[in-house]
Amino acid sequence: MAEANTIFFRVIHQVSEASFKNVQNALQDNAKATNQSYNSKTAQGVFRIQNDLVKPSYQKAIIDGQRISEMTVKPTETAVAPIYE
């Protein structure tokens, strides 16, 4: 049981770090896009900047979600295996 707890808390730590990094990167990307929007001369330029931000942000969110899911599945299975034995 102690080993399962160790694995569980290690996974929680890794997921927390990955999530924090993802949020930090998203904030940096949004700040950059905001600065570009302020410097844009036209509304069309602002829309282009926002569009250029949204597409990659959505793709990153999907990829990051999959990566976090992969980080949790295998260790979780390993952690609960002794419970079912």
C-alpha positions as CSV (number, residue, x, y, z in Angstrom):
1,M,0.0,0.0,0.0
2,A,2.9,2.4,0.8
3,E,4.3,1.8,-2.7
4,A,0.9,2.6,-4.3
5,N,0.8,5.8,-2.3
6,T,4.3,6.7,-3.4
7,I,3.4,6.1,-7.1
8,F,0.2,8.1,-6.7
9,F,1.9,11.1,-5.2
10,R,4.7,11.0,-7.8
11,V,2.1,11.0,-10.6
12,I,0.2,13.9,-8.9
13,H,3.4,15.9,-8.7
14,Q,4.2,15.2,-12.4
15,V,0.7,16.2,-13.5
16,S,0.8,19.4,-11.4
17,E,4.2,20.4,-12.9
18,A,3.0,19.7,-16.4
19,S,-0.3,21.6,-15.9
20,F,1.6,24.6,-14.4
21,K,4.0,24.6,-17.3
22,N,1.0,24.5,-19.8
23,V,-0.7,27.4,-18.0
24,Q,2.5,29.4,-17.9
25,N,3.1,28.9,-21.7
26,A,-0.5,29.8,-22.5
27,L,-0.2,33.0,-20.5
28,Q,3.0,33.9,-22.3
29,D,1.4,33.3,-25.7
30,N,-1.7,35.3,-24.7
31,A,0.5,38.2,-23.5
32,K,2.4,38.2,-26.7
33,A,-0.8,38.2,-28.8
34,T,-2.2,41.0,-26.6
35,N,0.9,43.2,-27.3
36,Q,0.6,42.4,-31.0
37,S,-3.1,43.4,-30.9
38,Y,-2.4,46.7,-29.3
39,N,0.2,47.4,-32.1
40,S,-2.2,46.4,-34.9
41,K,-3.4,49.2,-37.1
42,T,-6.7,47.5,-38.2
43,A,-9.5,45.4,-36.8
44,Q,-8.6,42.8,-39.4
45,G,-5.1,42.7,-38.0
46,V,-6.5,42.1,-34.5
47,F,-8.7,39.3,-35.8
48,R,-5.8,37.7,-37.6
49,I,-3.7,37.8,-34.5
50,Q,-6.4,36.2,-32.4
51,N,-7.0,33.6,-35.0
52,D,-3.3,32.8,-35.1
53,L,-3.4,32.4,-31.3
54,V,-6.6,30.3,-31.0
55,K,-5.7,27.5,-33.5
56,P,-2.4,26.5,-32.0
57,S,-3.7,27.0,-28.4
58,Y,-6.5,24.5,-29.1
59,Q,-4.1,22.0,-30.6
60,K,-1.7,22.4,-27.7
61,A,-4.5,21.8,-25.2
62,I,-5.5,18.6,-27.0
63,I,-1.9,17.4,-27.1
64,D,-1.2,18.4,-23.5
65,G,-4.4,16.7,-22.3
66,Q,-3.3,13.5,-24.1
67,R,0.2,13.7,-22.6
68,I,-1.2,14.2,-19.1
69,S,-3.6,11.3,-19.6
70,E,-0.7,9.0,-20.7
71,M,1.3,10.2,-17.6
72,T,-1.5,9.0,-15.3
73,V,-2.8,5.8,-16.8
74,K,0.2,3.4,-16.6
75,P,1.3,4.5,-13.1
76,T,-2.2,4.4,-11.8
77,E,-2.6,0.8,-13.1
78,T,0.7,-0.1,-11.4
79,A,-0.3,1.6,-8.2
80,V,-3.7,-0.2,-7.9
81,A,-2.4,-3.7,-9.0
82,P,-1.4,-4.7,-5.5
83,I,-4.9,-3.9,-4.2
84,Y,-6.4,-6.5,-6.6
85,E,-3.9,-9.2,-5.8
